[in-house]
Amino acid sequence: MAEKRKNCSDEEVTIVDLEPAEHPHLLITLQMRTSQFLLSHKKIVIRLLLLLILFVIIIILLDLSPSRVLWLSKISGVPLDAVTLRIQGRVLYAQRKIDGTPLWHATLDSVPAEPPQIADNTVYALSENNILYAFNALHGTLLWHYHIGDFTTFRPIAVNHILYAASPSGVIKALQINNGHSLWETSLPGKVTNNLLLKNNTLYICINGNIIYALRATDGSLLWKYASPSMITSSLIAMDGTVYYSIRNNTIIALNGQDGTLSWQRQIDSIVSGTSRTNFIFGFNNIVLYISSNINTEYGDIHLIAVRPSNGLPLWQKRINTFSIVSSVFSEQDVYILTSDGTLLAYKSNSGELLWLAHLGNAYTLSLAMQQEYIYIYAVDGACNVLNATNGKFLLHYRTNFRVSSPTIIGIRVYVMIPGSQIRQIQYYSGIVAFNAETGEILWCYLTFTPLSEPTFANNSIYADDIQGAIYAFNANSGALIWKR
């Protein structure tokens, strides 16, 4: 048998073993070639490095860890708790501003009337049904909600370096004017429905429209309370130790200011009972002046009745056949009445004599204010006419960019709480504004939330409260915030 053979050819492999002395020479050669490559491809290398850096940044941005958010906050300056809002129908959506992460959403009773606002880690949203909501900005927890139509508008009182203020829920506070520190606080069982009145170290408050409480101004302790026989229809006034006010059916009531006992009660027979009326009451020069106007008809009877403070017996009375009353103010000698057709009438308080009248037009029916010998009449479109209070002569005219309601005028400055949406430069719910009484020029503005009352002036400072229950003190000249409580 023939033997089969397989031919195999082995490849010859040569292994070269470098001597140790040859290694440095090879490294130097490699470095030189690398340097030459980098120099000749410099642009490509830079681009590759930039791409690498960009890649690292993208990886960091895509990282959802808390450290990434913290890092972003540090380099951007955007706080971690900053929130942005958006509205879709009745639903309010909140997301983290730094990265757009959804945080929470809430459904309102109706679509928002204005863009929601954020302040002090709280989101405020006002619905078209006039309900103001407050949510925790980070968690969306509903803190509170109020129907603005249920709120009262009674200004604080500043006397003897103490500020007295009342919330709608019946909480009465006394604060030190210089720093806002609380002196005392008390809660009354009901809703404040009338102006605060301070006289002879006694604070008088109307609760639920028909109960008057008298508190000691030094500590808030209860002195007495009086249940009125009917709903109170005017402000409270005090004169010579007696508190006066009016009730339904055109009745004036006088109470002893010290113990709350009834001093006298007098119904005005010349006014038809049972009609809906708006009432004002003033006290000066040993006269209690009662003004009543029919609010059911645009044109109708206005009654001015002056009575004796001691017993309520009439001194004089006058009936005016003109439009209904919009506002009224008084000086030591005279009373000024603004009617719904824009007519301003001036009467002598001790006799009812008509001193003068001025026809301004029915646009001038928003508010009326007096400062020394000047009368300021503000229109619904922001226009203002200034008249001489003595003779009714026209002095000047100007226009503001906002409506002026219930102004406080000190010297040549006007202070007023107004909706911020009416100020062209401001997008906020509300603000306290100071402007020049002679030109309408805005001097300063501080943004707040919906106000409860017109501002109060004392010790060259302005005091105001808002819908959150906060009380503000401002420098009257500069608008700088002194304190907030």
C-alpha positions, 0 to 999 in steps of 0.5 A: 500500500502506498503511503499518503503524505501531507505536505505542510509548509511552516511559515517562518516567524521572526521575533525581534527582541529590542534591546533596552537601549532602543525603547527611548528612541521609539517613544521619542519617535512616537511623540514626534509623530503624534505632535505632527498629527495634532498640529496638522489636524488642529481644527479637527481636534478642537471640534472633537473636544467641543463635541465631547464637552457638548456630549457631557452637557447633554448627558447632565441635562438628561440626568433627572437626579436632584443633583442635576436640578441643583447644578442648574439652579446654581449656574442659572440663578433660578431658585429651586422653588421658582414656579411657572403657571399656565391655564387651560380652561378652568385648570391651573397647571404649575411646573418647576421653572428650572426644568419644566417638571410638572408639579401640580394642577388645580381646577377653579370654579370658573375660568380665571378673570386675570393671569394668576400671580405668585408671591411669597411661595403662594399662587393667587388666582382670581376666577370670573366668579370673583373667588380668589384662590391661594395655593401653595406654589410647590405642592398645590395645597389649597390654603384658602379661598374667598368670595371677594363680594363678601368682603368689607372695605373699612380702613384702619384707624391710627391714633396716638402711635397705635394702629387699629385694624379689623379683618372681615372675620371679626379679628380686631388688632392693635399694632404699634405704628413704628414697628407693627408689633402686636399690642393686643388681638381679640376675635368677635363672633361675626363679620365686621360690617361697618367702619371702626370708630375710636373715641375717648379710648374706646373702640366701637365695632359693628358686627353682623350689621346690627350688633355694636361692640365697645372695646377698651382701646388699651387692651381690647377688653369688652366694655359693652355690646348693644343689639340694635333693633334693626340693621344699621344703615350708616356709619358710626359717629361719636360726639361728646360721649355719645355714639350716633347711627341710623337704622332702617325706616329712617331712624336715628339712634343715640347710645351712651358711649360709656355703657351702651345704654340707649339715650334716645331714638328718633324716626324721621317722619318726613321720609317715606318708610319702607323704601331702599335708601342710602344714608350718611350721618355726620356730627359737628357744631352741635348738630347731627346731620342725617342725609338720606337718598332713595336708591331705587330710582335714579331721580328722586328725593334727597333729605337733609335733616339736622337734629339736636345731639341731646334729644334728636329733635329736628333743627332744620330739614331740606328736601332736594329734588335731584338725582341719588347721592353717590358720595358726600364729605363735610368740613367744619361748616359745610357739607358737600353732596355729589349726585349720580348726574355729576352735580356737586352741591354745597350746603351750610351745615347750621342752616341747610342754606345752599351755598353753590352747585356745580354741574360736572357731568354724569361721568364724575360720579366715582368719588369725592374728596376734600383737602382744606379749601379744595374739593376733588371730584374723580370720574370713572375714566380717571379724569379729575376736577378740582374746585374751590370749596368756598365758592365752587369755582373751577381750579384745574383739571387733569387725568390719571391712567386709573380710576380713583375710588375712596382717595386719601389726600394729604397736601398735594399727594393722593393715596389710593388702593386700586386694582393693578390691572388699571395701571398701565405699567403694572400687571398685578391684582392691586396696588397702593398708589401715590400720585400728585393731586395737581397733575395726576403723575404717579409718585410711587406704587407698591404692589399688594393683593386685593385691598380691604380698605382705603389707606390711612395716614398718620406720622408721615406714614401710610397704612393699608390692609389687604385680602390676606389679612396683611397690614402694611406701613409705608413711608408716605413720601417715598413709598418704601415699605416700613413693615408688614404684619 
